[in-house]
Amino acid sequence: MNNLKKVTIGISVIWVIVQIALIVYFWGYPQKSDMGNCISMAERCFNNGEWYPMAEDVYSIWIVCPGFINYLILQLNIFGTINFNALLNLFMNIAMLFEIYYLGKKFFSKRTGFIAAIIFCFLYSNLLIVLGANTENPFLFLCLSALCLVFSGKWQYVILAALLFALANWIRPMAIIFLFASVIYLTIVKMKYYNYLALIIPYILMLFIIGTVTETKIGYFVYQSTTSGYNLLTTSNDNAKGVHYLIAQDPISFIENDDSVTFAERDSIYKARSIKWIKEHPVKFIALYIKKIPLLYIHDSWSYSSHWFVMESTHFLTTGDGPEEAKKLFIIKFLKQVLQSIPYYLMFIFFFYALWKNHRKYFNVKFVFLAIFIIGTLVTCIFPASPRYHYPFLFPVIIYAAWGIDTFWSKR
């Protein structure tokens, strides 16, 4: 055990040093796609002396990750630049490393905790995720921290967890999955009723405060992203492939007098069109849904890939369309992604091994982790799939894989 502890500490230290080196090397490097758009929106609000969203955003396509954009605005107010975001990401990454160890130790064994920490360090995405202004890092940091607080069993900490869940939801509207898993945990361990109240009431109250403050600014009660209509329409039309594409060029997204349509009206229109198409094409929607599951988990090098390649790679995988040179480039890059994802694939082998060897132990307190993974996957695949979207739901796989390695190790 002492040797494993030393190995874990050594690998963790090297992991941190490599991230620091990457941050120094890429300091100030321009960011594009979703990350670049978030930075642009944050800078626009900062230059106007406001928080996001502003009144002019009422007629935008959507309100997107408001909590994260305000987090970037806060950085601009404190540092005058977004560059320090990478250092904050590093802090959160290190904190999550400890949290992964804590969860593995608490629910499985100390050895499982050490192994889980090692797996976390070896995953390619966890090494490079610190570089980008992405929502994944702060979202998972808040949710994991909240889970650890819930698992403490102290109602005071549960209240704090509820507030962290609400802030995470302000960044990405998936925190409800972690909240639901927390309720499952409280039920399994038979906690007192006031723990449920400590979890639910502050969560709702925080969302209400966020929504009310936003309503005073733009006239709409908004407490999370409003992208669900757009995203659902992207995967609910005749041209849908299960992945993101430029839906603005598709007639399905056309709205008359587009410039005078608010984000809320647009979201409602897109949801109505999506539901209508799903009712008329249930078989195709289910087929697309099933196809999205492997696309979601196909590789784990997304934190380095440009958003263009993420979209194009999954597009080629589903359709085979594109110029010949682009296909060759795709094959080369895809093979590179596969090589970068070898620890990720090995992790899944031990994950399934753990499920197989310990199948009689599913429905106990450990099921909380499986619930997050399963529900997260099922909900995510309703919308367009992309490898980066599996990130918040990967930590249960890490812990279960560590359990699988521990189980295999113990039988030798």
C-alpha positions as a Markdown table, in Angstrom:
| # | Residue | x | y | z |
|---|---|---|---|---|
| 1 | Met | 0.0 | 0.0 | 0.0 |
| 2 | Asn | 2.8 | 2.4 | 0.8 |
| 3 | Asn | 4.4 | 1.7 | -2.6 |
| 4 | Leu | 1.1 | 2.4 | -4.3 |
| 5 | Lys | 0.8 | 5.7 | -2.3 |
| 6 | Lys | 4.3 | 6.8 | -3.4 |
| 7 | Val | 3.5 | 5.9 | -7.1 |
| 8 | Thr | 0.2 | 7.9 | -6.9 |
| 9 | Ile | 1.9 | 10.9 | -5.4 |
| 10 | Gly | 4.8 | 10.7 | -8.0 |
| 11 | Ile | 2.4 | 10.5 | -10.9 |
| 12 | Ser | 0.2 | 13.3 | -9.6 |
| 13 | Val | 3.2 | 15.6 | -9.1 |
| 14 | Ile | 4.4 | 14.9 | -12.7 |
| 15 | Trp | 0.9 | 15.4 | -13.9 |
| 16 | Val | 0.7 | 18.9 | -12.3 |
| 17 | Ile | 4.2 | 19.9 | -13.6 |
| 18 | Val | 3.2 | 18.9 | -17.2 |
| 19 | Gln | 0.0 | 21.0 | -16.9 |
| 20 | Ile | 2.0 | 24.0 | -15.6 |
| 21 | Ala | 4.4 | 23.6 | -18.5 |
| 22 | Leu | 1.5 | 23.5 | -21.0 |
| 23 | Ile | -0.1 | 26.6 | -19.4 |
| 24 | Val | 3.2 | 28.5 | -19.7 |
| 25 | Tyr | 3.7 | 27.4 | -23.3 |
| 26 | Phe | 0.2 | 28.3 | -24.4 |
| 27 | Trp | -0.2 | 31.4 | -22.3 |
| 28 | Gly | -2.4 | 34.0 | -24.1 |
| 29 | Tyr | -3.0 | 31.6 | -27.0 |
| 30 | Pro | -6.2 | 32.7 | -28.9 |
| 31 | Gln | -9.2 | 30.4 | -28.4 |
| 32 | Lys | -11.8 | 29.6 | -31.1 |
| 33 | Ser | -15.2 | 28.0 | -31.5 |
| 34 | Asp | -17.3 | 27.7 | -28.3 |
| 35 | Met | -14.5 | 28.8 | -26.1 |
| 36 | Gly | -13.8 | 31.8 | -28.2 |
| 37 | Asn | -17.5 | 32.7 | -28.4 |
| 38 | Cys | -17.8 | 32.6 | -24.6 |
| 39 | Ile | -14.8 | 34.9 | -24.2 |
| 40 | Ser | -16.2 | 37.3 | -26.8 |
| 41 | Met | -19.5 | 37.5 | -25.0 |
| 42 | Ala | -17.8 | 38.0 | -21.7 |
| 43 | Glu | -15.6 | 40.8 | -23.1 |
| 44 | Arg | -18.6 | 42.5 | -24.7 |
| 45 | Cys | -20.4 | 42.6 | -21.4 |
| 46 | Phe | -17.3 | 43.7 | -19.5 |
| 47 | Asn | -16.7 | 46.5 | -21.9 |
| 48 | Asn | -20.3 | 47.7 | -21.4 |
| 49 | Gly | -19.9 | 47.4 | -17.6 |
| 50 | Glu | -22.6 | 44.7 | -17.3 |
| 51 | Trp | -23.1 | 41.1 | -16.5 |
| 52 | Tyr | -24.5 | 38.5 | -18.9 |
| 53 | Pro | -27.1 | 38.5 | -20.3 |
| 54 | Met | -27.6 | 42.1 | -21.3 |
| 55 | Ala | -30.8 | 43.6 | -22.7 |
| 56 | Glu | -29.5 | 43.3 | -26.3 |
| 57 | Asp | -29.1 | 39.5 | -25.8 |
| 58 | Val | -32.9 | 39.1 | -25.8 |
| 59 | Tyr | -32.8 | 38.9 | -29.6 |
| 60 | Ser | -29.9 | 36.6 | -29.8 |
| 61 | Ile | -30.3 | 32.9 | -30.8 |
| 62 | Trp | -30.1 | 31.8 | -27.2 |
| 63 | Ile | -28.9 | 32.5 | -23.7 |
| 64 | Val | -25.9 | 30.2 | -23.4 |
| 65 | Cys | -24.0 | 29.0 | -20.2 |
| 66 | Pro | -24.8 | 32.3 | -18.3 |
| 67 | Gly | -23.0 | 31.2 | -15.2 |
| 68 | Phe | -19.8 | 30.4 | -17.0 |
| 69 | Ile | -19.8 | 33.7 | -19.0 |
| 70 | Asn | -20.3 | 35.6 | -15.8 |
| 71 | Tyr | -17.4 | 33.7 | -14.3 |
| 72 | Leu | -15.3 | 34.9 | -17.1 |
| 73 | Ile | -16.6 | 38.5 | -16.6 |
| 74 | Leu | -15.6 | 38.1 | -12.9 |
| 75 | Gln | -12.1 | 37.2 | -14.0 |
| 76 | Leu | -11.9 | 40.3 | -16.3 |
| 77 | Asn | -13.0 | 42.5 | -13.4 |
| 78 | Ile | -10.3 | 41.0 | -11.1 |
| 79 | Phe | -7.4 | 40.4 | -13.5 |
| 80 | Gly | -8.3 | 42.4 | -16.5 |
| 81 | Thr | -7.7 | 39.3 | -18.7 |
| 82 | Ile | -9.0 | 35.8 | -19.3 |
| 83 | Asn | -5.4 | 34.3 | -19.3 |
| 84 | Phe | -5.6 | 33.4 | -15.6 |
| 85 | Asn | -8.5 | 31.0 | -16.4 |
| 86 | Ala | -6.0 | 28.3 | -17.1 |
| 87 | Leu | -4.5 | 28.6 | -13.6 |
| 88 | Leu | -8.0 | 28.4 | -12.1 |
| 89 | Asn | -8.7 | 25.3 | -14.2 |
| 90 | Leu | -5.5 | 23.8 | -12.8 |
| 91 | Phe | -6.6 | 24.5 | -9.3 |
| 92 | Met | -10.0 | 22.8 | -10.0 |
| 93 | Asn | -8.3 | 19.9 | -11.8 |
| 94 | Ile | -6.1 | 19.3 | -8.7 |
| 95 | Ala | -9.1 | 19.6 | -6.4 |
| 96 | Met | -11.0 | 17.0 | -8.5 |
| 97 | Leu | -8.0 | 14.6 | -8.3 |
| 98 | Phe | -8.3 | 14.7 | -4.5 |
| 99 | Glu | -12.1 | 14.3 | -4.8 |
| 100 | Ile | -11.8 | 11.2 | -7.0 |
| 101 | Tyr | -9.4 | 9.7 | -4.5 |
| 102 | Tyr | -11.7 | 10.6 | -1.7 |
| 103 | Leu | -14.8 | 9.0 | -3.4 |
| 104 | Gly | -12.8 | 5.8 | -4.3 |
| 105 | Lys | -11.5 | 5.5 | -0.8 |
| 106 | Lys | -14.9 | 6.2 | 0.9 |
| 107 | Phe | -17.1 | 3.9 | -1.1 |
| 108 | Phe | -14.6 | 1.1 | -2.1 |
| 109 | Ser | -11.1 | 1.0 | -0.5 |
| 110 | Lys | -8.0 | 3.1 | 0.0 |
| 111 | Arg | -6.3 | 1.2 | -2.8 |
| 112 | Thr | -9.2 | 1.8 | -5.1 |
| 113 | Gly | -8.9 | 5.5 | -4.3 |
| 114 | Phe | -5.2 | 5.6 | -5.2 |
| 115 | Ile | -5.8 | 3.6 | -8.4 |
| 116 | Ala | -8.7 | 6.0 | -9.4 |
| 117 | Ala | -6.3 | 9.0 | -8.9 |
| 118 | Ile | -3.7 | 7.4 | -11.2 |
| 119 | Ile | -6.4 | 6.7 | -13.9 |
| 120 | Phe | -7.6 | 10.3 | -13.6 |
| 121 | Cys | -4.0 | 11.5 | -14.3 |
| 122 | Phe | -3.5 | 9.2 | -17.3 |
| 123 | Leu | -6.6 | 10.3 | -19.2 |
| 124 | Tyr | -5.6 | 12.6 | -22.0 |
| 125 | Ser | -8.5 | 15.0 | -21.6 |
| 126 | Asn | -7.7 | 15.6 | -18.0 |
| 127 | Leu | -4.2 | 16.7 | -18.9 |
| 128 | Leu | -5.1 | 19.3 | -21.5 |
| 129 | Ile | -8.5 | 20.5 | -20.3 |
| 130 | Val | -6.8 | 23.2 | -18.2 |
| 131 | Leu | -5.9 | 25.2 | -21.4 |
| 132 | Gly | -9.4 | 26.1 | -22.6 |
| 133 | Ala | -12.1 | 28.5 | -21.4 |
| 134 | Asn | -14.5 | 25.5 | -21.3 |
| 135 | Thr | -17.6 | 24.9 | -19.2 |
| 136 | Glu | -16.6 | 21.3 | -18.4 |
| 137 | Asn | -14.0 | 22.0 | -15.8 |
| 138 | Pro | -15.9 | 24.4 | -13.5 |
| 139 | Phe | -19.2 | 22.4 | -14.0 |
| 140 | Leu | -17.7 | 19.1 | -12.9 |
| 141 | Phe | -15.7 | 20.7 | -10.1 |
| 142 | Leu | -18.8 | 22.2 | -8.6 |
| 143 | Cys | -20.8 | 19.0 | -9.0 |
| 144 | Leu | -18.0 | 16.7 | -7.6 |
| 145 | Ser | -17.5 | 19.1 | -4.7 |
| 146 | Ala | -21.2 | 19.1 | -4.0 |
| 147 | Leu | -21.4 | 15.3 | -4.0 |
| 148 | Cys | -18.5 | 15.1 | -1.5 |
| 149 | Leu | -20.4 | 17.5 | 0.7 |
| 150 | Val | -23.6 | 15.5 | 0.4 |
| 151 | Phe | -21.7 | 12.3 | 1.2 |
| 152 | Ser | -20.4 | 13.9 | 4.4 |
| 153 | Gly | -23.8 | 13.3 | 6.0 |
| 154 | Lys | -23.9 | 16.7 | 7.7 |
| 155 | Trp | -27.0 | 18.8 | 6.9 |
| 156 | Gln | -24.9 | 22.0 | 7.0 |
| 157 | Tyr | -22.7 | 20.7 | 4.3 |
| 158 | Val | -25.7 | 19.5 | 2.3 |
| 159 | Ile | -27.0 | 23.1 | 2.2 |
| 160 | Leu | -23.7 | 24.2 | 0.7 |
| 161 | Ala | -23.9 | 21.3 | -1.7 |
| 162 | Ala | -27.3 | 22.5 | -2.9 |
| 163 | Leu | -25.9 | 26.0 | -3.6 |
| 164 | Leu | -23.0 | 24.5 | -5.6 |
| 165 | Phe | -25.4 | 22.4 | -7.6 |
| 166 | Ala | -27.4 | 25.5 | -8.4 |
| 167 | Leu | -24.2 | 27.3 | -9.6 |
| 168 | Ala | -23.3 | 24.3 | -11.7 |
| 169 | Asn | -26.7 | 24.3 | -13.3 |
| 170 | Trp | -26.2 | 28.0 | -14.1 |
| 171 | Ile | -23.2 | 26.9 | -16.1 |
| 172 | Arg | -24.7 | 23.7 | -17.7 |
| 173 | Pro | -28.3 | 22.5 | -17.2 |
| 174 | Met | -27.2 | 19.0 | -16.2 |
| 175 | Ala | -26.7 | 19.5 | -12.5 |
| 176 | Ile | -30.1 | 18.1 | -11.9 |
| 177 | Ile | -28.7 | 14.6 | -12.6 |
| 178 | Phe | -26.2 | 15.0 | -9.8 |
| 179 | Leu | -28.9 | 16.3 | -7.5 |
| 180 | Phe | -31.1 | 13.3 | -8.3 |
| 181 | Ala | -28.2 | 11.0 | -7.5 |
| 182 | Ser | -27.8 | 12.8 | -4.2 |
| 183 | Val | -31.4 | 12.1 | -3.4 |
| 184 | Ile | -30.8 | 8.4 | -4.3 |
| 185 | Tyr | -27.9 | 8.4 | -1.8 |
| 186 | Leu | -29.9 | 10.0 | 1.0 |
| 187 | Thr | -32.6 | 7.4 | 0.4 |
| 188 | Ile | -30.2 | 4.4 | 0.4 |
| 189 | Val | -28.4 | 5.5 | 3.6 |
| 190 | Lys | -31.8 | 6.5 | 5.2 |
| 191 | Met | -30.9 | 10.0 | 6.1 |
| 192 | Lys | -33.3 | 12.2 | 8.2 |
| 193 | Tyr | -36.0 | 14.1 | 6.3 |
| 194 | Tyr | -34.4 | 17.5 | 7.0 |
| 195 | Asn | -31.4 | 16.5 | 4.8 |
| 196 | Tyr | -33.8 | 16.3 | 1.8 |
| 197 | Leu | -35.0 | 19.8 | 2.7 |
| 198 | Ala | -31.5 | 21.0 | 3.1 |
| 199 | Leu | -30.7 | 19.8 | -0.4 |
| 200 | Ile | -33.8 | 20.8 | -2.3 |
| 201 | Ile | -34.9 | 24.1 | -0.8 |
| 202 | Pro | -31.6 | 26.0 | -1.1 |
| 203 | Tyr | -31.2 | 24.7 | -4.6 |
| 204 | Ile | -34.6 | 26.0 | -5.7 |
| 205 | Leu | -34.1 | 29.2 | -3.8 |
| 206 | Met | -30.7 | 29.8 | -5.5 |
| 207 | Leu | -32.2 | 29.2 | -9.0 |
| 208 | Phe | -35.0 | 31.6 | -8.1 |
| 209 | Ile | -32.6 | 34.3 | -7.1 |
| 210 | Ile | -30.5 | 33.8 | -10.3 |
| 211 | Gly | -33.7 | 33.9 | -12.5 |
| 212 | Thr | -35.2 | 36.9 | -10.7 |
| 213 | Val | -32.0 | 39.0 | -11.0 |
| 214 | Thr | -31.8 | 38.1 | -14.7 |
| 215 | Glu | -35.5 | 39.1 | -15.1 |
| 216 | Thr | -34.8 | 42.6 | -13.7 |
| 217 | Lys | -32.1 | 43.0 | -16.4 |
| 218 | Ile | -33.7 | 41.6 | -19.5 |
| 219 | Gly | -37.4 | 41.0 | -18.6 |
| 220 | Tyr | -37.1 | 37.2 | -18.8 |
| 221 | Phe | -36.8 | 34.8 | -15.9 |
| 222 | Val | -33.6 | 32.9 | -17.0 |
| 223 | Tyr | -31.6 | 30.7 | -14.6 |
| 224 | Gln | -29.8 | 28.4 | -17.1 |
| 225 | Ser | -28.9 | 28.0 | -20.7 |
| 226 | Thr | -31.8 | 28.1 | -23.2 |
| 227 | Thr | -30.1 | 26.1 | -26.0 |
| 228 | Ser | -32.3 | 22.9 | -25.6 |
| 229 | Gly | -34.7 | 23.8 | -28.4 |
| 230 | Tyr | -31.9 | 24.6 | -30.9 |
| 231 | Asn | -29.9 | 21.4 | -29.9 |
| 232 | Leu | -33.0 | 19.2 | -30.1 |
| 233 | Leu | -33.9 | 20.5 | -33.5 |
| 234 | Thr | -30.3 | 19.8 | -34.7 |
| 235 | Thr | -31.0 | 16.1 | -34.1 |
| 236 | Ser | -34.7 | 16.0 | -35.0 |
| 237 | Asn | -35.0 | 16.7 | -38.7 |
| 238 | Asp | -34.7 | 14.9 | -42.0 |
| 239 | Asn | -31.0 | 15.9 | -42.3 |
| 240 | Ala | -30.0 | 15.0 | -38.8 |
| 241 | Lys | -27.0 | 12.7 | -38.3 |
| 242 | Gly | -26.9 | 12.7 | -34.5 |
| 243 | Val | -24.2 | 15.3 | -34.3 |
| 244 | His | -23.9 | 19.1 | -34.6 |
| 245 | Tyr | -24.0 | 20.7 | -38.0 |
| 246 | Leu | -24.8 | 24.2 | -39.3 |
| 247 | Ile | -28.5 | 24.1 | -38.8 |
| 248 | Ala | -28.7 | 27.8 | -39.8 |
| 249 | Gln | -28.3 | 26.6 | -43.4 |
| 250 | Asp | -31.2 | 24.2 | -43.1 |
| 251 | Pro | -34.7 | 25.3 | -43.9 |
| 252 | Ile | -36.0 | 23.6 | -40.7 |
| 253 | Ser | -34.5 | 26.5 | -38.7 |
| 254 | Phe | -36.0 | 29.3 | -40.8 |
| 255 | Ile | -38.2 | 31.8 | -38.8 |
| 256 | Glu | -39.9 | 34.7 | -40.5 |
| 257 | Asn | -38.7 | 38.1 | -39.3 |
| 258 | Asp | -35.9 | 36.4 | -37.5 |
| 259 | Asp | -34.3 | 39.6 | -36.2 |
| 260 | Ser | -37.5 | 40.4 | -34.2 |
| 261 | Val | -37.7 | 37.0 | -32.5 |
| 262 | Thr | -36.6 | 36.7 | -28.9 |
| 263 | Phe | -34.4 | 33.8 | -27.7 |
| 264 | Ala | -37.4 | 32.5 | -25.7 |
| 265 | Glu | -39.7 | 32.6 | -28.8 |
| 266 | Arg | -37.1 | 30.9 | -30.9 |
| 267 | Asp | -36.5 | 28.2 | -28.3 |
| 268 | Ser | -40.3 | 27.5 | -28.1 |
| 269 | Ile | -40.6 | 27.4 | -31.9 |
| 270 | Tyr | -37.6 | 25.0 | -32.2 |
| 271 | Lys | -39.0 | 22.7 | -29.5 |
| 272 | Ala | -42.4 | 22.6 | -31.1 |
| 273 | Arg | -40.8 | 21.7 | -34.5 |
| 274 | Ser | -38.6 | 19.0 | -32.9 |
| 275 | Ile | -41.5 | 17.4 | -31.0 |
| 276 | Lys | -43.6 | 17.4 | -34.2 |
| 277 | Trp | -40.8 | 15.7 | -36.2 |
| 278 | Ile | -40.1 | 13.1 | -33.4 |
| 279 | Lys | -43.8 | 12.2 | -33.3 |
| 280 | Glu | -43.8 | 11.7 | -37.1 |
| 281 | His | -40.5 | 9.9 | -37.3 |
| 282 | Pro | -40.1 | 7.9 | -34.0 |
| 283 | Val | -38.1 | 5.1 | -35.5 |
| 284 | Lys | -35.5 | 7.4 | -37.1 |
| 285 | Phe | -35.2 | 9.3 | -33.9 |
| 286 | Ile | -34.6 | 6.1 | -31.9 |
| 287 | Ala | -32.1 | 4.9 | -34.5 |
| 288 | Leu | -30.2 | 8.3 | -34.2 |
| 289 | Tyr | -30.4 | 8.0 | -30.4 |
| 290 | Ile | -28.8 | 4.6 | -30.4 |
| 291 | Lys | -26.1 | 5.8 | -32.8 |
| 292 | Lys | -25.2 | 8.7 | -30.6 |
| 293 | Ile | -24.1 | 6.5 | -27.6 |
| 294 | Pro | -20.9 | 5.2 | -29.3 |
| 295 | Leu | -20.3 | 8.6 | -30.8 |
| 296 | Leu | -20.4 | 10.1 | -27.3 |
| 297 | Tyr | -17.7 | 7.7 | -26.0 |
| 298 | Ile | -15.6 | 7.1 | -29.2 |
| 299 | His | -12.5 | 8.8 | -27.9 |
| 300 | Asp | -11.2 | 11.0 | -25.1 |
| 301 | Ser | -8.8 | 13.4 | -26.9 |
| 302 | Trp | -11.5 | 16.1 | -27.3 |
| 303 | Ser | -9.8 | 18.6 | -25.0 |
| 304 | Tyr | -7.0 | 19.0 | -27.6 |
| 305 | Ser | -9.0 | 18.7 | -30.8 |
| 306 | Ser | -10.5 | 21.8 | -32.4 |
| 307 | His | -14.3 | 22.0 | -32.4 |
| 308 | Trp | -14.1 | 21.7 | -36.2 |
| 309 | Phe | -12.5 | 18.4 | -36.0 |
| 310 | Val | -14.9 | 17.1 | -33.4 |
| 311 | Met | -17.8 | 17.9 | -35.6 |
| 312 | Glu | -16.2 | 16.7 | -38.9 |
| 313 | Ser | -14.8 | 13.5 | -37.4 |
| 314 | Thr | -18.3 | 12.4 | -36.1 |
| 315 | His | -19.8 | 13.6 | -39.4 |
| 316 | Phe | -17.5 | 11.3 | -41.4 |
| 317 | Leu | -18.2 | 8.4 | -39.1 |
| 318 | Thr | -21.9 | 8.7 | -39.6 |
| 319 | Thr | -22.1 | 9.6 | -43.3 |
| 320 | Gly | -18.7 | 9.1 | -45.0 |
| 321 | Asp | -19.3 | 12.4 | -46.8 |
| 322 | Gly | -16.6 | 14.9 | -47.6 |
| 323 | Pro | -13.7 | 15.6 | -50.0 |
| 324 | Glu | -11.2 | 12.8 | -50.5 |
| 325 | Glu | -8.3 | 14.9 | -49.0 |
| 326 | Ala | -10.5 | 15.7 | -46.0 |
| 327 | Lys | -11.2 | 12.0 | -45.5 |
| 328 | Lys | -7.5 | 11.2 | -45.5 |
| 329 | Leu | -6.8 | 14.0 | -43.0 |
| 330 | Phe | -9.6 | 12.6 | -40.9 |
| 331 | Ile | -8.2 | 9.1 | -40.9 |
| 332 | Ile | -4.8 | 10.4 | -39.8 |
| 333 | Lys | -6.2 | 12.6 | -37.1 |
| 334 | Phe | -8.7 | 9.9 | -36.0 |
| 335 | Leu | -5.9 | 7.3 | -35.6 |
| 336 | Lys | -4.0 | 9.9 | -33.6 |
| 337 | Gln | -7.0 | 10.3 | -31.3 |
| 338 | Val | -7.3 | 6.6 | -30.9 |
| 339 | Leu | -3.6 | 6.4 | -29.8 |
| 340 | Gln | -4.2 | 9.3 | -27.4 |
| 341 | Ser | -7.2 | 7.5 | -25.9 |
| 342 | Ile | -5.5 | 4.1 | -25.2 |
| 343 | Pro | -5.6 | 4.7 | -21.4 |
| 344 | Tyr | -9.3 | 5.6 | -21.8 |
| 345 | Tyr | -10.1 | 2.4 | -23.6 |
| 346 | Leu | -8.2 | 0.3 | -21.0 |
| 347 | Met | -10.2 | 2.1 | -18.3 |
| 348 | Phe | -13.5 | 1.0 | -19.9 |
| 349 | Ile | -12.2 | -2.6 | -20.1 |
| 350 | Phe | -11.7 | -2.6 | -16.3 |
| 351 | Phe | -15.0 | -0.7 | -15.8 |
| 352 | Phe | -16.9 | -3.6 | -17.5 |
| 353 | Tyr | -14.7 | -6.1 | -15.6 |
| 354 | Ala | -15.8 | -4.5 | -12.4 |
| 355 | Leu | -19.5 | -4.6 | -13.4 |
| 356 | Trp | -19.1 | -8.3 | -14.3 |
| 357 | Lys | -17.2 | -9.4 | -11.2 |
| 358 | Asn | -19.3 | -7.4 | -8.8 |
| 359 | His | -22.7 | -7.7 | -10.4 |
| 360 | Arg | -24.3 | -8.7 | -7.1 |
| 361 | Lys | -23.2 | -5.4 | -5.5 |
| 362 | Tyr | -25.0 | -3.0 | -7.9 |
| 363 | Phe | -27.9 | -2.0 | -5.8 |
| 364 | Asn | -26.2 | -0.5 | -2.7 |
| 365 | Val | -24.7 | 2.9 | -2.0 |
| 366 | Lys | -22.2 | 2.4 | -4.9 |
| 367 | Phe | -25.2 | 2.6 | -7.3 |
| 368 | Val | -25.1 | 6.3 | -6.9 |
| 369 | Phe | -22.1 | 6.5 | -9.3 |
| 370 | Leu | -23.7 | 4.2 | -11.9 |
| 371 | Ala | -26.8 | 6.2 | -11.7 |
| 372 | Ile | -24.9 | 9.4 | -12.7 |
| 373 | Phe | -23.2 | 7.6 | -15.6 |
| 374 | Ile | -26.3 | 5.9 | -16.9 |
| 375 | Ile | -28.7 | 8.9 | -16.5 |
| 376 | Gly | -26.1 | 11.3 | -17.8 |
| 377 | Thr | -25.6 | 9.2 | -20.9 |
| 378 | Leu | -29.3 | 8.7 | -21.6 |
| 379 | Val | -30.1 | 12.4 | -21.2 |
| 380 | Thr | -27.1 | 13.6 | -23.2 |
| 381 | Cys | -28.0 | 11.4 | -26.2 |
| 382 | Ile | -31.4 | 13.1 | -26.6 |
| 383 | Phe | -29.4 | 15.9 | -28.1 |
| 384 | Pro | -26.5 | 16.0 | -30.6 |
| 385 | Ala | -23.5 | 13.8 | -29.5 |
| 386 | Ser | -19.9 | 14.9 | -29.2 |
| 387 | Pro | -17.0 | 13.2 | -27.3 |
| 388 | Arg | -16.6 | 16.2 | -25.0 |
| 389 | Tyr | -20.1 | 15.8 | -23.7 |
| 390 | His | -19.2 | 12.6 | -21.8 |
| 391 | Tyr | -16.7 | 14.4 | -19.6 |
| 392 | Pro | -19.0 | 15.2 | -16.6 |
| 393 | Phe | -20.2 | 11.5 | -16.5 |
| 394 | Leu | -16.8 | 9.9 | -16.8 |
| 395 | Phe | -15.7 | 10.0 | -13.1 |
| 396 | Pro | -17.9 | 7.0 | -12.2 |
| 397 | Val | -16.2 | 5.0 | -14.9 |
| 398 | Ile | -12.8 | 6.0 | -13.4 |
| 399 | Ile | -13.8 | 4.9 | -9.9 |
| 400 | Tyr | -15.4 | 1.6 | -11.1 |
| 401 | Ala | -12.4 | 0.9 | -13.3 |
| 402 | Ala | -10.2 | 1.4 | -10.3 |
| 403 | Trp | -12.4 | -1.0 | -8.4 |
| 404 | Gly | -12.1 | -3.5 | -11.3 |
| 405 | Ile | -8.3 | -3.2 | -11.2 |
| 406 | Asp | -8.3 | -3.6 | -7.4 |
| 407 | Thr | -10.6 | -6.7 | -7.7 |
| 408 | Phe | -8.3 | -8.2 | -10.4 |
| 409 | Trp | -5.2 | -7.4 | -8.3 |
| 410 | Ser | -6.7 | -9.0 | -5.2 |
| 411 | Lys | -7.4 | -12.3 | -7.0 |
| 412 | Arg | -3.8 | -12.7 | -8.1 |
